Amino acid sequence: MKPSDGPNPALLRRGRYSLTVRRSGLEFSSALAVATLVAALVMAQSLGLGFHDPDGSVGPTFVLLPLIVLLALVLDVIPRAVIRVRSWHAVRGAVVEVWRERWPAANLRFMVIGLIGWYVTYASVRNLKGFVPFANHQLYDRDLSRIDRAMFGGREPAVVLHDLLGTTVAAHVLSFFYIVWIVALPASLAIALVWARRDRISSWWVTAVSVDWVIGVALNFALPTLGPIYDRPGDFAGLSETSTTVLQQSMWTERLQVLADPAHTNTVQNIAAFASLHVAIATTACLVAQRAGLHRSIVWGLRAFLAITMTATVYFGWHYVSDVLAGLLLGFVGAWVGEKFAAPDQVAEPEVSELSTADLASRSARQ
């Protein structure tokens, strides 16, 4: 049942019709957004810290987010309108026609709820992640490093990868894919909420990503770590300079700024290694694509991307192997919870009238 559809007239003629409410599938992710926002605000107040826009350095979000939505809508409507017409004079009418087809009120509501919920969860989780050093002062890097060495015969996994893959060409290739991930995630959410017309998959994906974020930040508090690059920077000194290594340095600088003067900075520190959210969300993407029946090429492409992400995150020292394994498990949980709670549209069966057909015919004859 599409958002613009009304009740089936045939069902309305069959006695009583049970009232149904169309589920968007975003109810659970919206609840997570509210819960994480409340948790972040309460924790900020209790720690005497501020709640900041994590992306404020590139402009205020209340301006950027509407612009992103507007751009997505333009790219969704204008090309379709242009394809339909033979003359530029008819474009305006075609735009109105496509808009009415693609964006009835229910579709707009679905998109707006999804985007706002996604960003609220993201901003809240980023702030919560930034509070970790002030809420739990213990670091478990040495413990996870010992586990890694036990799995790799006494050697550090990152050093093994450096010896195996080299430190120049491989560094640039893996850095490219790692940075692509940063762009791919918001792009995937835009595709799901704006261009996709399969609400089941869209709400599933948005919900699953929210679950990954929320459980991930809970693990950050339970087991605080910095990651190998910050605990043992000497192991990575031989890597060629890439966008990833520059990002790592800037994140460390931001962390030092926040720790030095937490009450008077608008920066959100983002270093917390356990578990790997890159791996978790990439795993979730593979599972959602497979179970949703997307094309085999998409599924295998996502699996390849997951394998590259797992390699890159250890190669650059973002995470321990333990973080990667935890990320895999988290990705499974996120996909499962998303599938369970981002249910397809539920259309209730009409209630069977207590009056038989003969009774109805008899009553009509008497009236």
C-alpha positions in Angstrom: 0.0 0.0 0.0 1.6 3.2 -1.1 1.6 6.4 1.0 -1.0 8.1 -1.3 -3.4 5.2 -1.4 -6.6 5.3 0.6 -8.8 2.5 2.0 -9.9 -0.1 -0.5 -13.5 0.7 -1.6 -14.2 -2.9 -2.0 -13.4 -3.5 1.6 -15.5 -0.6 2.7 -18.5 -2.3 1.1 -18.0 -5.4 3.2 -19.6 -4.5 6.4 -17.2 -2.9 9.0 -13.7 -1.9 8.1 -11.1 -2.0 10.9 -9.2 1.3 11.1 -5.6 0.9 10.1 -2.6 3.2 10.7 0.2 3.0 8.2 3.5 2.4 9.9 6.5 4.3 8.5 8.9 1.8 10.0 10.8 4.7 11.5 9.1 4.6 14.9 11.9 2.7 16.6 14.7 4.8 15.1 12.8 8.0 16.1 12.5 6.7 19.7 16.3 6.0 19.7 16.9 9.6 18.5 14.9 11.0 21.4 16.5 8.7 23.9 20.1 9.5 22.8 19.4 13.2 22.7 18.1 13.1 26.3 21.0 11.0 27.4 23.5 13.4 25.8 21.9 16.5 27.3 21.7 14.9 30.8 25.3 13.7 30.7 26.5 17.1 29.4 24.8 18.8 32.3 26.0 16.4 34.9 29.6 16.6 33.6 29.5 20.4 33.2 30.2 20.1 29.5 28.5 21.5 26.4 26.4 19.9 23.7 27.9 20.8 20.4 27.2 20.4 16.7 29.8 17.8 15.7 30.0 19.2 12.2 29.8 22.8 13.0 33.2 23.5 11.6 31.8 23.3 8.0 28.8 25.4 8.8 25.7 25.3 11.0 23.7 22.1 10.6 20.3 23.9 10.7 21.5 25.5 7.4 23.4 22.6 5.9 20.7 19.9 6.5 17.9 21.7 4.7 20.3 22.5 1.8 21.2 18.8 1.5 17.5 17.8 1.5 16.7 20.5 -1.1 19.5 19.3 -3.3 18.4 15.7 -3.1 14.8 16.7 -4.0 16.0 18.7 -7.0 18.1 15.8 -8.2 15.1 13.5 -7.7 12.5 15.6 -9.6 14.2 17.8 -12.2 15.9 15.0 -14.3 12.7 13.0 -14.4 10.8 16.1 -15.6 13.3 16.9 -18.3 13.2 13.3 -19.7 9.4 13.6 -20.1 9.2 16.7 -22.2 10.3 17.6 -25.7 10.2 21.4 -25.2 11.7 23.5 -22.5 8.4 25.4 -22.3 6.7 22.3 -20.9 9.3 21.7 -18.2 7.4 23.5 -15.5 4.3 21.5 -15.9 6.4 18.3 -16.0 8.1 19.3 -12.7 4.7 19.7 -11.0 3.5 16.4 -12.4 6.6 14.5 -11.2 6.5 16.3 -7.8 2.9 15.1 -7.3 3.8 11.6 -8.3 7.0 11.3 -6.2 6.3 13.5 -3.2 2.8 13.2 -1.8 2.5 14.2 1.9 3.2 10.8 3.2 6.5 10.5 1.3 7.6 13.9 2.4 6.8 13.0 6.0 8.7 9.8 5.8 11.8 11.6 4.4 11.7 14.4 7.0 11.2 12.1 9.9 14.0 9.9 8.8 16.5 12.7 8.1 15.8 14.5 11.4 15.9 11.3 13.4 19.1 10.2 11.7 20.9 13.5 12.4 19.6 13.8 16.0 21.0 10.3 16.7 24.3 11.0 15.0 24.8 14.3 16.8 23.9 12.9 20.2 26.1 9.8 19.8 29.0 12.0 18.7 28.6 14.1 21.8 28.3 11.1 24.0 31.4 9.6 22.5 33.2 12.9 23.3 32.2 12.5 26.9 33.9 9.1 27.4 37.2 10.5 28.7 35.4 12.4 31.4 33.0 9.6 32.5 35.5 6.7 32.4 39.2 7.5 33.0 40.3 3.9 32.5 42.0 2.8 29.2 42.1 -0.8 28.0 44.5 -0.4 25.1 47.2 -2.6 26.6 44.7 -5.4 27.3 43.4 -5.4 23.8 47.0 -5.2 22.4 47.9 -8.3 24.4 44.9 -10.1 22.9 45.9 -9.1 19.4 49.4 -10.3 19.8 48.1 -13.6 21.2 46.1 -14.0 18.0 49.1 -13.2 15.7 51.8 -15.2 17.3 53.3 -12.4 19.4 53.3 -9.8 16.6 51.2 -6.7 16.2 48.6 -7.2 13.5 49.3 -3.7 12.0 53.0 -4.5 11.6 52.1 -7.8 10.0 50.0 -5.9 7.4 52.7 -3.3 6.8 55.2 -6.1 6.1 52.7 -7.9 3.9 51.2 -5.0 1.9 54.0 -2.4 2.1 53.7 1.1 3.4 53.4 3.3 0.3 51.0 2.2 -2.5 48.8 0.2 -0.2 48.6 3.1 2.2 47.2 5.4 -0.5 44.8 2.7 -1.8 43.5 1.8 1.7 43.2 5.5 2.7 41.1 6.2 -0.4 38.6 3.5 0.6 38.6 4.6 4.2 37.8 8.2 3.4 35.2 7.1 0.9 33.4 5.4 3.8 32.9 8.8 5.5 31.1 10.1 2.4 29.3 6.8 1.6 27.3 6.6 4.8 25.4 9.9 4.6 25.0 9.3 0.9 23.4 5.9 1.6 21.0 7.5 4.0 20.0 10.1 1.4 19.5 7.4 -1.2 17.3 5.4 1.2 15.2 8.3 2.3 14.9 10.4 -0.9 15.5 8.3 -4.0 14.5 4.8 -2.9 10.8 3.8 -3.1 11.0 0.7 -1.0 10.0 2.0 2.4 10.7 -1.4 4.0 14.4 -1.3 3.1 14.8 2.4 3.7 13.4 2.3 7.3 15.3 -0.9 7.9 18.6 0.7 6.9 18.0 3.9 8.9 17.0 2.0 12.0 19.9 -0.5 11.7 22.5 2.3 11.5 20.9 4.0 14.5 21.2 0.8 16.5 24.8 0.4 15.5 25.6 3.9 16.7 23.8 3.6 20.0 25.2 0.2 21.0 28.6 1.3 19.7 28.7 4.4 22.0 27.6 2.2 24.9 30.6 0.0 24.3 32.8 3.1 24.1 31.9 3.8 27.7 32.2 0.2 28.8 35.6 -0.3 27.4 37.4 3.0 26.6 40.4 2.7 24.3 42.4 5.0 22.0 43.4 2.6 19.3 46.9 1.4 18.3 47.8 4.6 16.4 47.5 6.7 19.5 48.8 4.0 22.0 51.8 3.0 19.9 52.4 5.7 17.2 55.9 4.3 16.5 54.4 1.3 14.8 52.9 3.5 12.1 55.7 6.1 11.7 56.8 4.4 8.4 53.5 4.8 6.6 53.3 7.3 3.7 51.4 10.4 4.5 47.8 10.1 3.3 44.4 11.7 4.0 43.9 9.1 6.7 47.1 10.0 8.5 46.3 13.7 8.3 42.8 12.9 9.8 44.3 10.9 12.6 46.6 13.8 13.6 43.8 16.3 13.5 41.6 14.1 15.7 44.4 13.8 18.2 44.8 17.6 18.2 41.1 18.0 18.8 41.2 15.5 21.7 44.0 17.4 23.4 42.1 20.7 23.0 39.0 19.2 24.6 40.9 17.6 27.5 42.8 20.8 28.1 39.7 23.1 28.3 36.5 21.1 28.0 34.2 23.8 29.3 35.3 26.4 26.7 35.6 24.6 23.5 33.1 23.8 20.7 35.1 20.9 19.5 33.8 17.3 19.8 36.6 14.8 20.4 35.9 11.6 18.5 38.6 9.1 19.6 37.1 5.8 21.1 38.1 2.6 19.4 36.0 -0.3 20.8 34.1 -1.4 18.9 34.7 -0.5 15.2 31.7 1.3 13.9 33.1 1.4 10.4 33.1 -2.4 10.4 29.7 -2.6 12.2 27.9 -0.4 9.7 29.6 -2.1 6.7 28.5 -5.5 8.1 25.0 -4.2 8.6 25.0 -3.0 5.0 26.0 -6.4 3.7 23.3 -8.2 5.7 20.5 -5.7 4.8 21.4 -5.9 1.1 21.4 -9.7 1.1 18.3 -10.2 3.1 16.4 -7.5 1.3 17.1 -9.3 -2.0 19.2 -6.6 -3.7 21.1 -7.4 -6.8 24.0 -9.9 -6.3 26.5 -7.3 -7.6 25.5 -4.9 -4.9 25.8 -7.6 -2.2 29.3 -8.7 -3.4 30.4 -5.1 -3.8 29.4 -4.4 -0.2 31.2 -7.6 1.0 34.4 -6.5 -0.8 34.1 -3.0 0.8 33.7 -4.7 4.2 36.9 -6.7 3.7 38.8 -3.6 2.6 37.4 -1.6 5.6 38.5 -4.4 8.0 42.0 -4.4 6.5 42.3 -0.6 6.4 41.1 0.0 10.0 43.8 -2.4 11.4 46.5 -1.2 8.8 46.2 2.4 9.9 45.9 1.6 13.6 42.4 2.9 14.1 41.3 -0.3 15.8 42.5 -3.5 17.3 41.5 -6.8 15.8 39.3 -7.2 18.8 37.5 -4.0 17.8 37.0 -5.5 14.3 35.5 -8.7 15.7 33.2 -6.8 18.0 32.2 -4.6 15.1 31.2 -7.7 13.1 29.0 -8.8 15.9 27.5 -5.4 16.4 26.7 -5.2 12.7 24.8 -8.5 12.9 22.8 -7.1 15.9 22.1 -3.8 14.2 20.7 -5.6 11.1 18.6 -8.0 13.1 17.1 -5.3 15.3 16.5 -3.1 12.3 14.7 -6.0 10.5 12.6 -6.7 13.6 11.5 -3.2 14.4 11.4 -1.5 11.0 8.5 -3.7 10.0 6.8 -3.4 6.6 3.6 -1.6 6.3 0.9 -3.4 8.2 -2.5 -3.3 6.6 -5.1 -4.9 8.9 -7.5 -7.4 7.4 -11.1 -6.1 7.4 -13.2 -7.4 10.1 -15.8 -9.9 9.0 -19.2 -8.5 9.4 -21.3 -10.1 12.0 -24.2 -9.9 9.5 -24.4 -12.5 6.7 -24.9 -11.5 3.1 -28.5 -12.6 3.3 -29.1 -10.5 6.4 -27.6 -7.4 4.6 -29.8 -8.0 1.6 -32.9 -8.5 3.7 -32.2 -5.3 5.7 -31.7 -3.3 2.4 -35.0 -4.6 1.1 -36.8 -3.4 4.2 -35.3 0.1 4.1 
